[in-house]
C-alpha cells in the first residue's frame, strides 16, 4: 500500500471561498474529488488532517472504474490541511 501516491486514482482538493463560524473558530469547506482511472473497481481510504494533527475526515469507499466520488469536509480556514488517499496496489 502506498499512502502518498496511488496509481490510477486522481484526487483533487480545493478550499472554497465559503466560510462559516462555529463558536469563535472560522471554518472553511474543503471540496474533495477522488476518481478511479483503473480498469476495475478499487477500495480507497481518504484522510484529511490539519497541521496540528487534528483529523477532520476519515472515510472508506469502493469506487467503480471510471467513476468519481465527491465530498465536502469542514475544516479551519487557517493553516495547512493534508489530504491522503490510499488503497490496495
QUIVEN-V471144 format. One record per pair of residues at least 24 apart in sequence whose ideal C-beta (glycine too) atoms are under 7 Angstrom apart, sorted by the first residue. I is the first residue (numbers start at 1). J is the second residue. D is the distance in whole Angstrom. If there is no record, write none. Layout:
[[I;J;D] [I;J;D]]
This chain:
[[1;86;6] [1;88;7] [1;89;6] [2;86;7] [2;89;7] [3;84;6] [3;86;4] [4;84;7] [6;85;6] [6;86;6] [6;87;6] [8;36;7] [8;37;5] [8;38;4] [9;34;6] [9;35;7] [9;36;6] [9;37;7] [9;42;6] [9;44;6] [9;85;6] [9;87;7] [10;35;5] [10;37;6] [11;83;7] [11;85;5] [13;83;5] [19;77;5] [25;76;6] [26;77;5] [27;74;5] [27;75;7] [27;76;6] [27;77;6] [28;75;6] [28;77;4] [29;72;5] [29;74;6] [30;73;5] [30;75;5] [30;81;6] [31;70;7] [31;72;6] [32;70;7] [32;71;5] [32;73;6] [32;83;6] [33;68;5] [33;70;5] [34;63;7] [34;68;7] [34;69;5] [34;85;6] [35;68;4] [36;63;4] [36;64;7] [36;65;6] [36;66;7] [36;67;6] [38;65;6] [39;65;6] [40;65;6] [41;65;6] [42;87;6] [42;88;7] [43;87;5] [43;88;6] [44;85;6] [44;86;7] [44;87;4] [45;86;6] [45;87;6] [46;85;5] [47;84;5] [48;73;5] [48;75;7] [48;81;6] [48;83;5] [49;82;5] [50;75;7] [50;76;6] [50;79;6] [50;80;7] [50;81;5] [51;79;5] [51;80;4]]
